[in-house]
Amino acid sequence: MSLPDKLYNMKFAEYFDSMRRMYLQDEKFKEICDNYCSNVADMEMYRKKKEKNFFKEHECENLSKELEEEILFYLVRKS
């Protein structure tokens, strides 16, 4: 079993060799690393959802403004 990809970042760069060894030999360290990787994956997922929701919200706001103008235009024209 090798070191999870999420652990290959600059914060741990100088410790990669030690981390590989400890990940295989120390169950507590492995558990901490696995929790970290799981948390990082969750964070990335929520960040993507937030970005997606932001764009959807922006799209809805723009559509609402366009529809408001269309309603007002229709009312003025038909009154």
N, C-alpha and C positions, 0 to 999 in steps of 0.2 A: 504494500500500500504506500503510495507516495503522498507528498505534501499537497493539500488542496491548492488550486490555482489562486484563490482569494488571498492566500498568505504571501504570495509573491508580490510584495509592494515595497516601496522605498523605505518605509519605516522599519522593515525587518531585514533589509538587504545585507547588512553585515553579519546577520545571524542565520542565514539560510542553511548552512551545514549543520549547525547545532539544532536548528528547528527540525530538520529532516530526521536526525537521529532521535531527538526527544519525542517527536510525533510517533515514531514506531515503538519506542521503549517505555514511555511514560503515559499511562492511561489518563491520569488527571490532566496532563498537558494536552493530550489529544482531545479530550472533552472540551477544554477551554478553547482550543483552536477551532473545533467543529462548531461550537457556539458562536464564535466570532464570525466564521464563514457564513453561517446561517443568518446572523444578524446583518451582515453586509449585503447578502442577497435580498433580504427583506427591505433594507434601506433603498437599494437600487430599484426594487419593484415599486415601492411607494413614491419614489422620486419620479419614475416614469408615469405613474398614475396621476400624480399631481400635475405634471406637464401636460398630459393628455386632457385632464379636466380643465386646466387653465385655458387651453386652446378652445375647448368645447364651450366653456363659459363665455369666452370672448366672441366666439361665433354666434352664440345665442344673443348676446348683447347687441351685436351689429344687426342681426336679423330683426330684433325687436325695434330698434331705431328705424330701420327701413319700413317695417310694417306700420309703425306709428305715423310716419310721414305719408304712407299710402292711405291710411285711414283718414288722416286729416285732409289730404288731397281729395279723396272721394267725397267726404262730407262737404267740403267747400264747393265742389263741382256740382253736387246733387242738391244742394240747399237752395 
